[in-house]
Amino acid sequence: NVDKLLEDMDSFGRKAFEDAGATDMWITQSVMAGDGVGEIFITSDWDSIDAAVSAPDDLRARPEFIDAMKNAGIETLRRSLVHIRAQKGTLDGKYGSLIVSAGAQQDQATIDANADAIWEHMKNGTTGLRWTQGIAAGALTGMYLTVSTSDSLDDLMSASTQMFADPDIQGRMAEMGFQLIQRSLFRRLA
């Protein structure tokens, strides 16, 4: 029950994440994602890996959190750790896109330069972009995960199409051996 989940997160869940050390938390639902459609994601930012790893036990130690999970029919399917490599703008749009890609490892200066070039296109259709890399993420370990948010998926996809068509961006992708693995679209719930 998504409504019950959102009610409980507003009531005490967000505070529980903050008490456990999260610096940000949001909830999304995949709407166009192949066999992952409908999945709910609770995403949180942490200042340390230790805090992120200990948080699930801290949260489950709270009886109201366990009850809320049961009442909403929540089942943990997977938990992943990603490293934020760069961010532009804010991730506060109503909708979003998650691109999973593979490619050669890049140093931070290259990632920052690529982020600047990509943002020049994407700022026209998104509120923000975040580039991450899977650290402990099952099959996504080592992969690049790029999240963009927007109040309009039409605007986001238009900016994305223009960005991917830019010869400079194509050259940057070729240099890293960029391979698009998948894209999913989501809506932000909280």
C-alpha positions as CSV (number, residue, x, y, z in Angstrom):
1,N,0.0,0.0,0.0
2,V,1.9,3.0,-1.3
3,D,-0.4,5.6,0.4
4,K,0.3,3.9,3.8
5,L,4.0,3.9,3.2
6,L,4.0,7.6,2.3
7,E,1.9,8.4,5.4
8,D,4.2,6.5,7.7
9,M,7.3,8.1,6.1
10,D,5.8,11.6,6.6
11,S,4.8,10.7,10.1
12,F,8.1,9.2,11.4
13,G,10.1,7.5,8.7
14,R,12.0,10.5,7.4
15,K,12.9,11.4,10.9
16,A,14.0,7.8,11.6
17,F,16.4,8.0,8.6
18,E,17.8,11.3,9.8
19,D,18.2,9.9,13.3
20,A,20.2,7.0,11.7
21,G,22.5,9.5,10.0
22,A,21.0,10.1,6.5
23,T,21.5,13.5,5.1
24,D,18.7,13.1,2.5
25,M,16.0,10.5,1.7
26,W,13.5,10.2,-1.1
27,I,11.1,7.6,-2.4
28,T,10.5,6.8,-6.1
29,Q,8.5,4.4,-8.1
30,S,9.5,3.0,-11.4
31,V,6.9,3.6,-14.1
32,M,8.7,2.6,-17.3
33,A,11.3,0.0,-16.3
34,G,10.7,-3.3,-18.1
35,D,10.2,-6.0,-15.6
36,G,11.0,-3.6,-12.8
37,V,7.9,-1.5,-13.3
38,G,6.1,-0.6,-10.1
39,E,9.1,-1.2,-7.8
40,I,9.5,1.3,-5.0
41,F,13.0,2.7,-4.2
42,I,13.9,4.3,-0.9
43,T,17.1,6.2,-1.6
44,S,19.2,7.9,1.0
45,D,22.5,9.9,1.2
46,W,25.0,9.2,4.0
47,D,28.2,10.9,5.0
48,S,29.9,7.6,5.7
49,I,29.7,4.0,4.6
50,D,29.7,2.9,8.2
51,A,26.5,4.9,8.8
52,A,24.9,3.5,5.6
53,V,25.7,-0.1,6.6
54,S,24.5,0.2,10.2
55,A,21.3,2.1,9.3
56,P,19.1,-0.9,8.4
57,D,19.6,-2.5,11.8
58,D,19.1,0.9,13.5
59,L,15.8,1.4,11.6
60,R,14.6,-2.2,12.2
61,A,15.2,-1.7,15.9
62,R,12.3,0.7,15.9
63,P,9.0,-1.2,16.3
64,E,7.0,1.4,14.4
65,F,9.3,1.0,11.4
66,I,8.8,-2.8,11.3
67,D,5.1,-2.4,11.6
68,A,5.0,0.2,8.8
69,M,7.0,-2.1,6.6
70,K,4.5,-5.0,7.3
71,N,1.5,-2.8,6.9
72,A,2.7,-1.4,3.5
73,G,3.7,-4.9,2.3
74,I,7.3,-3.8,1.9
75,E,9.9,-6.5,1.1
76,T,13.6,-5.6,0.7
77,L,14.6,-6.9,-2.7
78,R,18.1,-5.4,-2.8
79,R,20.3,-2.8,-1.1
80,S,23.1,-1.1,-3.0
81,L,25.9,1.3,-2.2
82,V,26.9,3.9,-4.8
83,H,29.5,6.6,-4.7
84,I,28.4,10.1,-5.9
85,R,30.9,11.2,-8.4
86,A,29.3,14.5,-9.5
87,Q,26.1,16.5,-9.3
88,K,24.6,19.5,-11.0
89,G,21.4,21.2,-10.0
90,T,19.0,19.7,-7.5
91,L,17.2,16.3,-7.6
92,D,13.8,17.7,-6.8
93,G,11.8,17.1,-10.0
94,K,8.5,15.2,-10.0
95,Y,9.9,12.6,-12.4
96,G,13.2,11.2,-13.3
97,S,15.4,8.9,-15.4
98,L,18.0,6.4,-14.3
99,I,20.6,5.4,-16.9
100,V,22.9,2.5,-16.2
101,S,26.0,2.4,-18.3
102,A,29.3,0.7,-18.5
103,G,32.7,2.1,-19.5
104,A,36.3,2.6,-18.5
105,Q,37.1,3.9,-15.1
106,Q,37.6,7.7,-15.1
107,D,39.5,10.1,-12.9
108,Q,37.6,12.8,-11.1
109,A,38.8,15.6,-13.4
110,T,37.5,13.7,-16.4
111,I,34.2,13.0,-14.7
112,D,33.8,16.7,-13.7
113,A,34.6,17.9,-17.3
114,N,32.1,15.4,-18.7
115,A,29.5,16.5,-16.2
116,D,29.9,20.1,-17.2
117,A,29.5,19.3,-20.9
118,I,26.5,17.1,-20.3
119,W,24.9,19.6,-18.0
120,E,25.0,22.3,-20.7
121,H,22.4,20.2,-22.6
122,M,20.5,18.7,-19.7
123,K,19.9,21.9,-17.7
124,N,17.4,22.8,-20.4
125,G,15.1,19.9,-19.4
126,T,16.0,18.8,-15.9
127,T,16.2,20.2,-12.4
128,G,19.3,18.2,-11.7
129,L,21.7,15.4,-12.6
130,R,23.7,13.1,-10.4
131,W,26.5,10.8,-11.6
132,T,27.2,7.8,-9.4
133,Q,29.2,4.6,-9.6
134,G,28.2,1.2,-8.1
135,I,30.5,0.3,-5.2
136,A,28.7,-2.7,-3.7
137,A,25.7,-3.1,-6.0
138,G,25.5,-6.7,-7.2
139,A,25.5,-6.8,-11.0
140,L,25.7,-3.0,-11.0
141,T,29.1,-2.9,-9.2
142,G,31.5,-0.7,-11.2
143,M,28.7,0.6,-13.5
144,Y,27.8,4.2,-13.8
145,L,24.3,5.2,-12.7
146,T,23.1,8.6,-13.8
147,V,20.0,10.1,-12.2
148,S,18.2,13.1,-13.7
149,T,15.0,14.7,-12.4
150,S,12.5,17.0,-14.1
151,D,8.9,18.2,-13.7
152,S,8.4,17.0,-17.3
153,L,9.6,13.8,-18.8
154,D,9.0,15.2,-22.2
155,D,11.4,18.0,-21.4
156,L,13.9,15.6,-19.9
157,M,13.9,13.3,-22.9
158,S,14.1,16.2,-25.4
159,A,17.3,17.5,-23.6
160,S,18.6,13.9,-23.4
161,T,18.1,13.4,-27.2
162,Q,20.0,16.7,-27.9
163,M,22.8,15.7,-25.5
164,F,23.3,12.3,-27.1
165,A,23.3,13.8,-30.6
166,D,26.1,16.3,-29.8
167,P,29.4,15.2,-31.5
168,D,31.4,16.5,-28.5
169,I,29.4,14.2,-26.1
170,Q,29.6,11.3,-28.6
171,G,33.4,11.7,-28.6
172,R,33.5,11.8,-24.8
173,M,31.5,8.6,-24.6
174,A,33.7,6.9,-27.2
175,E,36.8,7.8,-25.2
176,M,35.4,5.9,-22.2
177,G,33.9,3.1,-24.1
178,F,30.4,4.1,-23.0
179,Q,27.8,1.3,-23.3
180,L,24.2,2.0,-22.4
181,I,22.9,-0.9,-20.4
182,Q,19.4,0.3,-19.5
183,R,17.2,3.3,-18.8
184,S,14.2,3.4,-16.5
185,L,11.8,6.3,-15.8
186,F,10.3,7.0,-12.4
187,R,8.1,9.3,-10.5
188,R,9.0,10.8,-7.2
189,L,6.6,10.0,-4.4
190,A,8.3,11.8,-1.5
